[in-house]
Amino acid sequence: MKLQLAIDVLTSEEALVLAQKTKKYIDIIEIGTPLIKHEGVRLVSLMKALFPEKELLVDLKTMDVGEYEADFCFEAGADIVTVLGAADINTIKGAIRSAEKHNKKVLVDMINVRDKVALAKKVKKLGADYVGIHSGIDQQSVGESPLADLKKVSKKVKIPLVVAGGIDLDTIDEIVKRKPAVIVVGGAITGAKNPKKAAKAIAKRIEGK
């Protein structure tokens, strides 16, 4: 299992500081959706140049022109991009086509998808690398978590799963039991008084320590 740090702060400087502080304990650096919208694709190149040893995910949440959006992020240095499962199937195909062209990876985010199992099976056949089981911040605000969907999809579809949504030290053990490929943590690290210490604690839980 890998630990992905979701960085949703609004300046490149803050993002780079967080990546630097936590790099010892994280496997994947995520440039979150608010951050990529605010700072632009130049941050992708900068982040990759400073942390070449880390996988870099750009959370585009693409809803249209999948190949086009994936292309310019891969060309800037991204290793993984996200496309929404709620998008048209041709948008998802386009993102996958781009990933294959650049020898990179695509994550299909299942946020707000009703039948996650059916779509996960479909995108697996299309060549998606990951399926994201994701409870968004607005969903978390009304008590939703990704655990139930993670249990359901992990039983029915053999594809690497990435799980995100309010995960912290209180909830991570149940997530770890389901053995997703990647566990995404944002605020529990980025909002901590000591992000390095928080990342270390979460990484140890993932390792079973």
Secondary structure by P-SEA (a helix, b strand, c coil): cbbbbbbccccaaaaaaaaaaccccccbbbbcaaaaaaccaaaaaaaaaacccbbbbbccccccaaaaaaaaaaaacccbbbbbccccaaaaaaaaaaaaaaccbbbbbccccccaaaaaaaaaaacccbbbbcccaaaaaacccaaaaaaaaaaccccbbbbbcccccccaaaaaaacccbbbbcccccccccaaaaaaaaaaaaacc
